[in-house]
Amino acid sequence: MGGDEIRSALERARGFFAARETRAGLVGRSLLQASEPHDTELADHLIREIRRRTRLDGSMGGSLVDTAWAACELMDLGCLRDCAALVRMVGYLLSRQNAPGHYAEGCSEARHRDGCCHHALRGFFSPAVRDVEIAPLVFPTGVTVSDEDDARFAASCFALRAVLRAGEDRRNAVRDHASSLVASRCFRAPWERGTDPNLFFFALGALVHGPLADRPRVAELLDDAAARQTGDGTWPDTALFHALDTISGTTAPQVHRIAVRLCPYLCAIQRPGGAFDATENEEWAVLAVRTLLLAGEMPA
């Protein structure tokens, strides 16, 4: 695909984000080097709004997923790791590690064989006790996880990503969990095993932020993701923008190749107004722009 087509797509996206007074609008403008003079003030306002909705325990309504997403929002808005609101949110997430109801809790013959029990995996984050059903669980990236165990796995990975982005891999429990997860078979080769490929991307989306010692294994996962792209660059049975959320979290060499293959598809689905879907989903537009930029094309 020619650079002119990608630049045209980015220019349309610039128009889409121009007047949007939201976090996604602010991030989109920043990515496209089109920030407005008032964006600093807007960021401060958005940070205050997130802080206002935070409970005393640091959570967003007691939800693991909502708290992890809010923590990532704060970081996207420029909050440093020692920001009081972010510290409280991350503290809540850490308090849920190994809590009752986590994904690897318990053991059965089948789970033990697949390495998906507490004998093989440790350190998962719990969204709720087992008596409370959390599925179907809807994520901000546009994917819904309907199976109960899968939802607990996905929620934990979502929390792990926020914790790692906040620099908490310095904690032994977090570092050990990331290392046991990257070595696990429980989410690998979903296309061969007939499991949900979205879980592969949930795990990968966290692990790309993990300890340096785990990067060789993460590179193997990225190679697998690249190998599973179809002719148009997408993945079978996978929520596209959820996958884009994963790859946009790293600048590893494999990601450039993945993004290059996705560019024609993203340019083809972009609408005249700059959005990438009929509902004008701002989060998805940010992810599409990040992917186009990762392909090596910078805004003029």
RACOR-V891218 format. One record per pair of residues at least 24 apart in sequence whose ideal C-beta (glycine too) atoms are under 6 Angstrom apart, sorted by the first residue. I is the first residue (numbers start at 1). GAP is how many residues later the second one is. Records with the same first field share a line. If there is no record, write none. Layout:
# RACOR-V891218
I: GAP / GAP
This chain:
# RACOR-V891218
1: 262 / 263
3: 294
5: 262
6: 257 / 286 / 291
9: 258 / 261
10: 289
12: 262
13: 261 / 276
15: 259
16: 257 / 258 / 259 / 269
23: 50
24: 258 / 259 / 262
27: 49 / 259
28: 258
31: 258
32: 267
33: 266
43: 34 / 35
46: 31
47: 30
51: 34
57: 35
58: 30 / 31 / 33 / 34
59: 33
64: 32 / 63 / 91 / 95
65: 90 / 93
67: 25
68: 90 / 91 / 94
69: 71
71: 91
72: 90
75: 90
81: 85 / 86
90: 76
93: 66 / 70
96: 29 / 30
97: 26 / 28 / 76
99: 27
100: 29
101: 25 / 27 / 28 / 29
102: 24
103: 49 / 50 / 53
114: 72
115: 69 / 70 / 71
116: 70
121: 59 / 63
122: 58
123: 50 / 53 / 54
124: 32
125: 31 / 34
127: 28
141: 100 / 101 / 104
142: 97 / 99 / 100
143: 55 / 96 / 99
150: 46 / 49
153: 46
154: 48
157: 45 / 46 / 49
160: 46
161: 44 / 45
164: 45 / 46
165: 44
169: 42
175: 36
178: 32
179: 35
182: 25 / 32 / 35
191: 37
197: 40 / 41
198: 40 / 41 / 44
201: 41 / 42 / 45
204: 42
205: 41
208: 41 / 42
222: 30 / 32
223: 31
226: 28 / 31 / 32
229: 32
232: 33
233: 28 / 29 / 32
241: 43 / 46
244: 43 / 47
245: 42
248: 39 / 42
255: 39
259: 32 / 35 / 36
260: 35
262: 29
263: 32
